[in-house]
Amino acid sequence: MTQEPTAGARSPAGAALRFGAVLAASGPVILTASGAARQSVGWFCSATAPTSYDPGELSALPLAEGPYALEYTPGELLFWGVLLLPALLAGLLLRGSRRAVLTAVAAVGTVLAFGLFTAFFLPGLDPCTGQARAIALPWPLIVCYPVAAGTLLLAARSPLPRRRHGSALWVGAVGAAAWAAMFHRLPVTFDRFFAAVYIDEAPESPWDGLTWWSCDVDRIGLPVVLVALAATARAAAPTRWGRAFGSAAAAVLLLSPLLDIATYISQYGDEYPSSLADSVRWNLLLAAGLVTAAVWSPGTSVSWAGTVRLVRRLIRGRLSGTPPGRAKNFAVAAVIAAAAVWLVVSSFTPTR
């Protein structure tokens, strides 16, 4: 008689399939972050957009390629569908059930179908020229999403055990990682001068070049991919490997704020005016902290009802009987809420 694997066992093949599926679903974001396939998606300039001008003119700076915050709804919905699909798949895979995996397959098919429909029937206007975009196949979606769907179907054969993964922390990390994509994408304008304002001068040091590239991929949404991959690794891989990959992802997210500080110091020396706080991407610092907390303390549970009860007890001065674990969860919720409020306020204050 053959012995079936126990419910708590983790199949290395299943973990690899789940991680590969999220990685494949992240393909369009990774490709555009690397500079490839940008002309096939609507939030970048098309191939027909001008890329160089007369050096004698004021608008001789290269036109910004994107990503742009689109003004027509189908293109904007497709941008967010492509960006959040890896995070959605990671969230469904955290549940571990076969039904959740099949739901993830349906989500991949939905985004692919909507992308093809938008490319053929609702291409919209080019964000750089204002002219109607020519029909172009979104080949990153066509190549990556079928691979993701097929990998998920294979992974559905080996469901994961149901465990607590700190879902609230992962959701907060995704929101913080997507902050630049929400608020810092370029506005659509067909005036070359205003478009050129958003392009920095040629980098004067390696720090400047790295910071510019980091800001570019931040607006495209690469940090969201890192969070989604870290969540998938934490859920599917063995604990040691999941924590190692999650810690590495948090370290990569932390590099961007450190690059901002290094670039600021290289430009202004020992002078630290008040604009230093506006030059650092604190949202990625928050995302790194939340990923670290989710990786090393997956049992942290932040619920609305529990938070309200703790606030009431705090107001009445009766926290002496509160369990330490619940108090820690309340502290995590308070930090997340305070950071979220600060990020919202800082997004609408003028910066340098």
C-alpha positions in Angstrom: 0.0 0.0 0.0 1.4 3.4 -1.0 1.5 6.2 1.6 0.1 9.6 0.6 2.0 12.7 1.6 0.9 14.3 4.8 -1.1 17.4 4.7 1.6 19.5 6.3 4.3 18.4 3.9 5.6 20.9 1.3 6.4 19.5 -2.1 9.6 21.2 -3.6 8.0 20.8 -7.0 4.8 22.5 -5.9 6.8 25.3 -4.3 8.8 25.8 -7.5 5.6 25.8 -9.6 3.9 28.4 -7.4 7.0 30.6 -7.4 7.4 30.2 -11.1 3.7 31.1 -11.7 4.0 34.4 -9.8 7.3 35.1 -11.6 5.8 34.5 -15.0 2.8 36.7 -14.1 5.3 39.4 -13.1 7.0 39.1 -16.6 5.3 42.2 -18.1 6.3 44.4 -15.2 9.9 43.0 -15.2 10.2 43.4 -18.9 9.1 47.1 -19.0 11.3 47.8 -15.9 14.3 46.5 -17.9 13.4 48.7 -20.8 12.0 46.0 -23.1 8.4 45.9 -24.5 7.5 49.4 -23.5 6.2 50.4 -26.9 3.6 47.6 -26.8 1.7 48.8 -23.7 -0.4 52.0 -23.5 1.3 53.7 -20.5 4.5 54.2 -22.5 5.2 56.2 -25.7 4.6 54.2 -28.9 7.1 53.6 -31.6 5.8 56.5 -33.6 6.4 59.1 -30.8 9.3 61.5 -31.4 12.4 60.7 -29.3 14.8 63.5 -30.3 14.6 67.1 -31.2 16.6 70.0 -32.6 19.5 70.6 -30.1 19.0 74.4 -30.7 15.5 74.4 -29.3 14.6 74.7 -25.7 12.7 71.4 -25.8 15.8 69.5 -26.9 15.8 67.2 -23.9 14.6 63.6 -24.6 10.9 63.2 -24.2 9.9 61.2 -21.1 8.9 57.6 -22.1 6.7 56.9 -19.1 5.0 55.4 -17.3 2.1 57.8 -17.6 -1.0 58.1 -15.6 -3.5 57.5 -18.4 -6.6 59.6 -18.7 -8.8 56.9 -20.4 -10.3 54.2 -18.1 -9.5 51.0 -20.1 -5.8 51.7 -20.3 -5.6 52.7 -16.6 -7.5 49.5 -15.6 -5.1 47.4 -17.7 -2.1 49.1 -16.0 -3.4 48.2 -12.5 -4.5 44.7 -13.6 -1.0 44.0 -14.9 0.7 45.5 -11.8 -1.5 43.9 -9.2 -1.9 40.5 -10.8 1.3 39.1 -9.2 0.1 40.3 -5.8 -3.3 38.8 -6.3 -1.8 35.5 -7.3 0.4 35.5 -4.2 -2.6 36.2 -2.0 -4.6 33.4 -3.5 -1.6 31.0 -3.2 -1.3 32.0 0.5 -4.7 30.2 1.0 -3.2 27.0 -0.2 -6.4 25.4 -1.5 -6.9 24.0 -5.0 -9.9 26.3 -5.5 -7.8 29.3 -4.8 -5.3 28.2 -7.4 -8.0 27.7 -10.0 -9.3 31.2 -9.1 -5.8 32.5 -9.8 -5.9 30.8 -13.2 -9.1 32.6 -13.9 -7.6 35.9 -12.9 -4.7 35.5 -15.3 -7.1 34.7 -18.1 -9.2 37.7 -17.3 -6.3 40.2 -17.4 -5.0 38.6 -20.6 -8.4 38.8 -22.3 -8.9 42.4 -21.2 -5.4 43.3 -22.5 -6.1 41.8 -25.9 -9.5 43.5 -26.1 -7.9 46.9 -25.1 -5.1 46.5 -27.7 -7.5 45.7 -30.6 -10.6 47.8 -29.8 -9.6 50.5 -27.2 -6.0 51.4 -27.9 -6.5 55.0 -26.8 -4.2 57.9 -27.5 -0.5 58.0 -27.4 0.5 59.8 -24.1 3.3 61.6 -25.9 1.8 62.7 -29.3 -1.9 62.8 -28.6 -2.6 60.7 -31.7 -4.4 57.4 -31.8 -2.1 54.5 -31.1 -1.6 52.0 -33.8 -2.8 48.4 -32.9 0.1 46.6 -31.3 -0.1 43.2 -29.8 0.8 43.2 -26.0 3.3 40.4 -26.5 4.6 40.5 -22.9 1.1 39.5 -21.8 0.7 37.0 -24.6 4.0 35.3 -23.7 4.0 35.4 -19.9 0.4 34.9 -18.9 -0.2 31.5 -20.6 3.0 30.3 -18.9 1.7 31.5 -15.6 -1.7 29.8 -16.1 -0.2 26.5 -17.2 2.2 26.5 -14.2 -0.7 27.2 -11.8 -2.7 24.3 -13.2 0.2 22.0 -12.5 0.6 23.5 -9.0 -3.1 22.8 -8.3 -2.3 19.1 -8.0 -0.4 19.7 -4.8 -2.4 22.0 -2.4 -0.5 23.6 0.5 -1.4 23.2 4.1 -3.5 26.0 5.5 -1.5 28.3 7.8 -1.3 31.8 9.0 0.8 34.0 6.8 0.3 37.5 8.2 -2.0 38.5 5.3 -2.6 42.0 6.7 1.1 42.7 6.7 1.5 41.6 3.1 -1.4 43.7 2.0 0.2 46.7 3.7 3.5 46.0 2.0 1.8 45.8 -1.4 0.1 49.2 -0.8 3.4 50.8 0.3 5.3 49.3 -2.7 2.7 50.6 -5.2 2.8 54.1 -3.8 4.9 55.6 -6.6 2.7 53.9 -9.2 -0.3 55.5 -7.6 1.0 59.0 -7.2 4.3 59.6 -9.0 3.6 58.5 -12.6 4.0 61.2 -15.2 0.9 63.2 -16.2 -0.3 62.9 -19.8 0.6 66.1 -21.7 1.3 66.7 -25.4 3.4 69.7 -24.7 7.0 68.8 -25.3 8.4 71.4 -22.9 6.3 70.3 -19.9 7.1 66.6 -20.7 10.8 67.4 -20.8 10.7 69.0 -17.3 10.3 65.5 -15.8 13.6 64.3 -17.3 16.7 64.8 -15.1 20.0 65.9 -16.5 22.7 63.4 -17.4 23.8 61.7 -14.2 27.0 63.2 -12.7 27.9 60.2 -10.5 27.0 56.5 -10.3 24.7 57.3 -7.4 22.7 59.6 -9.6 22.3 57.0 -12.3 21.3 54.3 -9.9 18.8 56.5 -8.2 17.2 57.6 -11.5 16.9 53.9 -12.6 15.5 53.0 -9.2 12.9 55.8 -9.4 11.9 54.7 -12.9 11.3 51.1 -11.9 9.5 52.2 -8.7 6.9 54.1 -10.8 6.6 51.0 -13.1 5.8 48.9 -10.1 8.8 46.6 -9.7 8.6 46.8 -5.8 5.2 45.2 -6.0 6.7 42.3 -7.8 9.3 41.9 -5.1 6.7 41.8 -2.4 4.6 39.3 -4.3 7.5 37.0 -4.9 8.5 37.2 -1.2 5.0 36.3 -0.1 4.9 33.4 -2.5 8.3 32.1 -1.3 7.3 32.5 2.4 4.1 30.5 1.8 5.3 27.8 -0.6 9.0 27.2 0.2 10.4 25.7 3.4 10.6 28.1 6.3 14.3 28.6 6.1 14.3 29.4 2.3 11.2 31.5 2.6 12.7 33.7 5.3 15.9 34.0 3.4 14.2 35.1 0.2 11.9 37.5 2.1 14.8 39.1 3.9 16.6 39.5 0.6 13.5 41.2 -0.9 13.3 43.5 2.1 16.9 44.4 1.7 16.4 45.3 -2.0 13.4 47.5 -1.1 15.6 49.2 1.5 18.3 50.0 -1.1 16.1 52.7 -2.7 15.8 54.9 0.3 19.5 54.4 1.0 20.3 55.5 -2.6 18.1 58.6 -2.1 20.1 59.6 0.9 23.5 58.8 -0.8 22.5 60.9 -3.8 21.3 63.8 -1.7 24.5 63.8 0.3 26.6 63.7 -2.9 24.7 66.7 -4.2 24.4 68.9 -1.1 27.4 67.7 1.0 27.0 68.3 4.7 24.0 70.7 4.3 20.7 69.1 5.2 17.8 71.4 4.4 14.3 70.4 5.1 13.8 68.9 1.6 15.8 65.9 2.6 12.7 64.3 4.0 10.9 64.9 0.7 13.8 63.3 -1.2 13.6 59.9 0.4 11.1 57.2 -0.6 9.8 56.4 2.8 7.1 54.2 1.3 9.7 51.6 0.3 11.2 51.8 3.8 7.7 51.0 5.2 7.3 48.2 2.6 10.7 46.7 3.7 9.6 46.8 7.3 6.3 45.1 6.6 7.9 42.4 4.5 10.4 41.7 7.3 7.6 41.5 9.9 5.5 39.2 7.6 8.4 36.9 7.0 9.6 36.6 10.6 6.3 37.0 12.4 3.6 35.5 10.1 1.3 34.9 13.1 0.7 38.6 13.6 -3.0 39.2 13.1 -4.4 42.7 12.6 -8.2 42.8 12.6 -10.5 45.8 12.7 -12.7 44.4 15.5 -9.7 43.6 17.7 -8.1 47.0 17.1 -11.3 48.8 18.0 -11.6 46.8 21.3 -8.0 47.6 22.2 -8.5 51.3 21.4 -11.5 51.4 23.8 -9.6 49.7 26.5 -6.7 52.1 26.0 -9.1 55.1 26.3 -10.6 53.6 29.5 -7.2 52.8 30.9 -7.7 49.1 31.3 -4.8 47.6 29.3 -3.3 45.7 32.2 -5.2 42.5 31.3 -4.5 42.6 27.6 -2.5 39.6 26.3 1.0 40.5 25.1 0.3 39.1 21.7 -2.8 41.3 21.2 -0.9 44.4 22.4 1.8 43.7 19.8 -0.8 43.3 17.1 -2.3 46.6 18.1 1.1 48.3 18.0 1.7 46.9 14.5 -1.7 48.3 13.4 -1.0 51.7 14.9 2.4 51.9 13.1 0.8 50.9 9.8 -2.0 53.4 10.2 0.3 56.3 11.2 2.7 55.5 8.3 -0.3 55.4 5.9 -1.6 58.7 7.1 1.8 60.3 6.8 2.3 59.0 3.3 -1.1 60.3 2.2 -0.4 63.7 3.6 3.2 63.9 2.2 1.9 62.9 -1.3 -0.1 66.1 -1.5 2.6 68.4 -0.1 4.9 70.2 -2.6 8.4 68.8 -2.9 11.6 70.1 -4.3 
